[in-house]
Amino acid sequence: MDQKKIGSFLQKLRKEKELTQGQLADRFNVSDRTISRWETGVNMPDLSILIEMSDFYGVEIEEILDGERKSETMNDELKGTLLKVADYNQMKNLQVTKAGNIAFGAVFATAVIAIVVQILITKNIMITIGETVILLVGGGAYLFLIVKNGVWDSACNVKDNRVTSFVISLVCGLAFSALLYVILRAQVDHAAIISGTFFAGITVIGYAVIRALSTLSKKNKK
């Protein structure tokens, strides 16, 4: 299969419709850059999009994959089968993603609880600095992978919107601020003020990070 040839054919079909890359991107709900990568042969459209393209351009999927027109037409039964295959693949991928998320979440939560317990017992955050660094590196790597693969919404298992993001950042900020207050109250004056300021800052930063991760994930998914 010659991706360059397929890309040239996709470009030819688009120009026959007298569409710009931007207009075609809007039609298939992808970015302009994605259309460009298809037409230069860098990437290939997903199977579900190929089926939509065959209907939109009035050509067979086989013709698209061959990079040239043929005289035969694809029957509706085969199209239905391919759509079912695409849906099945999507379902299996989602199941694998969710299983991985649950496993990682369990390990991550256990590690966080262990660190918090140590801090509460010793009242010394420095004693867990090594474990905290490892946890942050692991969490950062996980976030990078799910955002890179565009599966942030599947990983979160919650509705992705601004209200949800705010609630999550608020709850997490409150939890960390409460922990900070417990550590500081016996060591410094104005522990409540320091913890309150930390709460406001970490909540705002947390919200901004969550929305940024969601936006990047959606772009990569497209």
C-alpha positions as CSV (number, residue, x, y, z in Angstrom):
1,M,0.0,0.0,0.0
2,D,1.5,3.3,-1.2
3,Q,0.6,6.0,1.3
4,K,2.0,8.8,-0.9
5,K,-0.2,7.6,-3.8
6,I,-3.2,7.4,-1.5
7,G,-2.5,10.9,-0.2
8,S,-2.3,12.3,-3.8
9,F,-5.6,10.6,-4.6
10,L,-7.2,12.1,-1.5
11,Q,-6.0,15.5,-2.5
12,K,-7.3,15.0,-6.1
13,L,-10.7,14.0,-4.7
14,R,-10.8,17.1,-2.4
15,K,-9.9,19.4,-5.3
16,E,-12.6,17.9,-7.5
17,K,-15.1,18.9,-4.8
18,E,-13.5,22.4,-4.9
19,L,-12.9,22.3,-1.1
20,T,-10.0,23.8,0.9
21,Q,-8.2,21.7,3.5
22,G,-10.0,23.8,6.2
23,Q,-13.4,23.1,4.7
24,L,-12.7,19.4,4.5
25,A,-11.4,19.4,8.1
26,D,-14.7,20.9,9.3
27,R,-16.6,18.3,7.3
28,F,-14.8,15.4,9.0
29,N,-14.3,17.2,12.4
30,V,-10.5,17.1,12.3
31,S,-7.8,19.7,12.1
32,D,-6.3,21.3,9.0
33,R,-3.0,19.7,9.9
34,T,-4.6,16.3,9.9
35,I,-5.9,16.8,6.4
36,S,-2.4,17.9,5.2
37,R,-0.8,14.8,6.8
38,W,-3.3,12.6,5.0
39,E,-2.7,14.2,1.7
40,T,1.1,14.1,2.0
41,G,1.0,10.4,3.0
42,V,2.4,10.9,6.5
43,N,-0.7,9.5,8.2
44,M,-3.8,7.5,7.1
45,P,-7.4,8.2,8.1
46,D,-9.1,5.9,10.6
47,L,-11.3,3.2,9.1
48,S,-14.5,4.9,10.2
49,I,-13.4,8.1,8.4
50,L,-12.4,6.1,5.3
51,I,-15.9,4.8,5.1
52,E,-17.3,8.4,5.4
53,M,-14.9,9.5,2.7
54,S,-16.0,6.8,0.3
55,D,-19.6,8.0,0.7
56,F,-18.7,11.7,0.5
57,Y,-16.5,11.3,-2.6
58,G,-18.6,8.6,-4.2
59,V,-15.7,6.1,-4.5
60,E,-14.9,2.7,-3.0
61,I,-12.7,2.3,0.0
62,E,-10.6,-0.1,-2.2
63,E,-10.1,2.7,-4.7
64,I,-8.9,5.0,-1.9
65,L,-6.5,2.4,-0.6
66,D,-5.3,1.7,-4.2
67,G,-4.9,5.5,-4.8
68,E,-6.9,5.3,-8.0
69,R,-10.4,4.9,-9.3
70,K,-12.0,1.7,-10.5
71,S,-15.3,0.9,-12.1
72,E,-16.8,-1.3,-9.4
73,T,-18.8,0.0,-6.4
74,M,-18.8,-1.1,-2.8
75,N,-22.1,-2.7,-1.7
76,D,-23.9,-1.6,1.4
77,E,-23.4,-5.0,3.2
78,L,-19.6,-4.7,3.1
79,K,-19.8,-1.1,4.3
80,G,-21.9,-2.2,7.3
81,T,-19.5,-5.0,8.1
82,L,-16.5,-2.6,8.1
83,L,-18.4,-0.1,10.3
84,K,-19.1,-2.9,12.8
85,V,-15.4,-3.9,12.7
86,A,-14.4,-0.3,13.4
87,D,-16.9,-0.1,16.3
88,Y,-15.6,-3.4,17.7
89,N,-12.0,-2.2,17.5
90,Q,-12.9,1.0,19.3
91,M,-14.7,-0.9,22.0
92,K,-11.8,-3.2,22.6
93,N,-9.3,-0.4,22.7
94,L,-11.5,1.4,25.2
95,Q,-11.7,-1.7,27.5
96,V,-7.9,-2.0,27.4
97,T,-7.5,1.7,28.2
98,K,-9.9,1.5,31.2
99,A,-8.2,-1.6,32.6
100,G,-4.8,0.2,32.5
101,N,-6.3,3.3,34.1
102,I,-7.7,1.3,37.0
103,A,-4.4,-0.5,37.6
104,F,-2.4,2.7,37.5
105,G,-4.9,4.5,39.6
106,A,-4.8,1.8,42.3
107,V,-1.0,1.8,42.5
108,F,-0.9,5.7,42.5
109,A,-3.5,6.0,45.2
110,T,-1.8,3.4,47.4
111,A,1.5,5.3,47.0
112,V,-0.1,8.7,47.9
113,I,-1.8,7.2,51.0
114,A,1.5,5.8,52.2
115,I,3.3,9.1,51.8
116,V,0.5,11.0,53.5
117,V,0.5,8.6,56.5
118,Q,4.3,9.0,56.8
119,I,3.9,12.8,56.8
120,L,1.1,12.7,59.4
121,I,3.1,10.5,61.7
122,T,6.5,12.2,61.4
123,K,5.3,15.8,60.7
124,N,8.3,16.0,58.4
125,I,7.7,16.3,54.7
126,M,11.4,15.9,53.8
127,I,11.4,12.2,55.0
128,T,9.2,11.3,52.0
129,I,10.9,13.6,49.4
130,G,12.3,10.6,47.4
131,E,9.0,8.8,47.3
132,T,7.3,12.0,46.3
133,V,9.7,12.6,43.4
134,I,9.2,9.1,42.1
135,L,5.4,9.4,42.3
136,L,5.5,12.7,40.5
137,V,7.7,11.4,37.7
138,G,5.5,8.3,37.3
139,G,2.3,10.4,37.3
140,G,3.8,12.9,34.8
141,A,4.8,10.0,32.5
142,Y,1.3,8.6,32.7
143,L,-0.3,12.0,31.9
144,F,2.0,12.5,29.0
145,L,1.1,9.1,27.5
146,I,-2.7,9.5,27.8
147,V,-2.6,13.0,26.5
148,K,-0.3,12.0,23.6
149,N,-2.7,9.2,22.6
150,G,-5.8,11.4,23.0
151,V,-7.4,9.2,25.7
152,W,-7.7,11.8,28.5
153,D,-11.5,11.5,28.6
154,S,-11.3,7.7,28.8
155,A,-8.6,7.9,31.5
156,C,-10.6,10.3,33.7
157,N,-13.8,8.3,33.5
158,V,-15.8,11.5,34.3
159,K,-17.5,14.0,32.1
160,D,-14.9,16.4,30.7
161,N,-16.2,20.0,31.2
162,R,-15.2,23.2,33.0
163,V,-17.4,22.5,36.0
164,T,-16.0,19.1,36.6
165,S,-12.4,20.4,36.2
166,F,-13.1,23.1,38.7
167,V,-14.6,20.6,41.2
168,I,-11.6,18.3,40.9
169,S,-9.1,21.1,41.3
170,L,-11.1,22.4,44.3
171,V,-11.2,19.1,46.1
172,C,-7.5,18.3,45.4
173,G,-6.5,21.8,46.5
174,L,-8.4,21.4,49.7
175,A,-6.9,18.1,50.5
176,F,-3.3,19.2,49.9
177,S,-3.9,22.5,51.8
178,A,-5.3,20.6,54.8
179,L,-2.3,18.3,54.8
180,L,0.0,21.4,54.7
181,Y,-1.8,23.0,57.6
182,V,-1.4,19.8,59.7
183,I,2.4,19.9,59.0
184,L,2.9,23.6,59.6
185,R,0.6,24.4,62.6
186,A,3.1,23.1,65.1
187,Q,6.2,24.6,63.4
188,V,5.3,28.1,62.2
189,D,3.0,31.0,63.0
190,H,0.1,31.9,60.6
191,A,-0.1,28.3,59.4
192,A,-3.8,28.9,58.5
193,I,-2.9,31.9,56.3
194,I,-0.1,30.1,54.6
195,S,-2.4,27.1,53.9
196,G,-5.2,29.3,52.7
197,T,-2.9,31.1,50.2
198,F,-1.6,27.7,49.1
199,F,-5.1,26.5,48.6
200,A,-6.1,29.4,46.4
201,G,-2.9,29.1,44.3
202,I,-3.0,25.3,43.9
203,T,-6.7,25.4,42.9
204,V,-6.2,27.9,40.1
205,I,-3.0,26.2,38.9
206,G,-4.7,22.8,39.0
207,Y,-7.7,24.0,37.0
208,A,-5.5,25.5,34.4
209,V,-3.5,22.3,34.1
210,I,-6.5,20.1,33.8
211,R,-8.1,22.2,31.1
212,A,-4.7,22.3,29.2
213,L,-4.4,18.5,29.3
214,S,-8.0,18.1,28.1
215,T,-7.5,20.5,25.2
216,L,-4.2,18.9,24.1
217,S,-5.7,15.4,24.4
218,K,-8.7,16.4,22.1
219,K,-6.3,17.8,19.5
220,N,-4.2,14.6,19.5
221,K,-7.4,12.5,19.3
222,K,-8.4,14.3,16.2
